[in-house]
Structure formats: C-alpha cells, structure tokens
Amino acid sequence: MNTNGKPSPPLTLGRLSRGRDNRLFVNAVLYRVRTGISWRDLPERFGPWNTVARRFRRWAQAGVWEALFQAVQEPDYAWVLVDSTTLKAHKAAAGQKKVRPQPKA
C-alpha cells in the first residue's frame, strides 16, 4: 500500500516482482480458473503446485489482482462526445443515388 492507501503498482511491490516467470505463473492461475481444478492438480509444466499457490496468495494479499482487474476493466466512454459539426463524411458515404421507377403510361 502507498501512503495514500492505494495499492502500489505490481512492478513496485518489492518481493512480488522477482518471480522467475510471471507469464508462466499467470498462465497457471488462468488455467486453474478456466478448468476449475484444485492447486494440487495443476500440471507439472507450471512448476510445483505449492509454489504457485503461495505466490497467488501473496499477490492477493498485496492487492496485485485487484489492481490488475481495475487496469483491464472497460473504460467509461460516457465522457466522449462526437459532434457532427467537427466531422466531414466523404461524399460516397451518403450512399448511392436512388433510382425512381418511371411511371408506366
């Protein structure tokens, strides 16, 4: 936590940023979430299950996951306003001229 009470960015959390392979660790967590397995059933390619579980707990206690979820949330586009007076469409954007059928005599 910072002095203002907010979680620190993940790269400045000291011990948490020194993992051997963050990508492998995050992939292990995503695999576990996606498949719904327990930590003990984690495939060996992700490393020792206990190491992954302890690291997950450390990140959770440090607020890394919360900061990550906040960072990847959809941005709020309510403040964006596009005014038609500032845009010009190409003349082809109006569409093809309408062909009116000739009245039959």
C-alpha positions in Angstrom: 0.0 0.0 0.0 1.1 3.5 -0.7 1.0 6.3 1.8 -2.3 7.4 0.3 -3.9 4.0 1.0 -4.0 2.8 -2.6 -2.3 -0.4 -3.8 1.2 0.0 -5.3 1.6 -0.8 -9.0 2.6 -4.5 -9.4 6.2 -3.7 -10.6 7.0 -1.8 -7.4 5.8 -4.4 -4.8 9.3 -5.5 -3.9 9.4 -9.2 -3.4 6.4 -9.9 -5.6 8.1 -8.7 -8.8 11.1 -11.0 -8.5 9.4 -14.2 -9.8 11.2 -16.4 -12.2 8.5 -16.2 -14.9 5.4 -14.1 -14.3 3.9 -15.2 -17.6 4.1 -18.8 -16.6 2.6 -18.0 -13.2 -0.3 -16.0 -14.6 -0.9 -18.8 -17.1 -1.1 -21.3 -14.3 -3.6 -19.2 -12.5 -5.7 -18.7 -15.6 -5.5 -22.5 -16.3 -6.8 -23.2 -12.8 -9.6 -20.7 -13.1 -10.6 -22.0 -16.6 -10.6 -25.7 -15.6 -11.7 -25.4 -12.0 -9.1 -27.8 -10.7 -7.5 -27.7 -7.3 -4.0 -26.4 -6.8 -2.7 -29.9 -6.3 -4.0 -31.0 -9.7 -2.0 -28.2 -11.5 0.1 -29.7 -14.4 3.8 -30.0 -13.7 4.6 -27.7 -16.6 3.6 -24.8 -14.3 6.0 -25.8 -11.6 5.4 -27.0 -8.1 1.7 -26.5 -7.2 2.5 -25.3 -3.7 4.8 -22.6 -5.1 2.1 -21.3 -7.4 -0.5 -21.4 -4.7 1.7 -19.5 -2.2 2.6 -16.9 -4.9 -1.1 -16.5 -5.7 -1.8 -15.9 -2.0 1.0 -13.3 -1.7 -0.3 -11.4 -4.8 -3.8 -11.5 -3.4 -2.7 -10.1 0.0 -0.7 -7.4 -1.7 -3.6 -6.3 -3.9 -1.9 -7.2 -7.2 -5.0 -9.0 -8.5 -7.3 -6.1 -7.6 -5.0 -3.6 -9.3 -4.8 -5.9 -12.4 -8.6 -6.2 -12.6 -9.0 -2.4 -12.2 -6.5 -1.8 -15.0 -8.2 -4.1 -17.5 -11.8 -3.1 -17.0 -13.6 -1.5 -19.8 -13.1 2.3 -19.9 -16.0 4.6 -19.3 -16.8 6.3 -22.7 -19.6 8.4 -21.3 -17.3 11.5 -21.4 -16.6 11.1 -25.1 -18.7 13.3 -27.3 -18.5 13.4 -31.1 -20.1 16.4 -32.6 -21.2 16.2 -36.2 -20.1 19.7 -36.9 -16.5 18.6 -36.5 -16.7 15.6 -38.8 -17.0 15.5 -42.6 -18.0 12.4 -44.4 -16.8 11.5 -47.8 -19.4 12.2 -50.5 -19.6 8.4 -51.2 -20.7 7.9 -47.6 -24.2 9.3 -48.4 -24.9 6.1 -50.4 -26.0 5.5 -54.0 -28.4 7.8 -55.7 -31.9 6.5 -55.6 -33.3 5.4 -58.9 -37.0 6.1 -59.1 -39.0 3.9 -61.4 -40.6 5.6 -64.4 -44.4 5.6 -64.3 -45.9 3.4 -66.9 -48.1 5.1 -69.5 
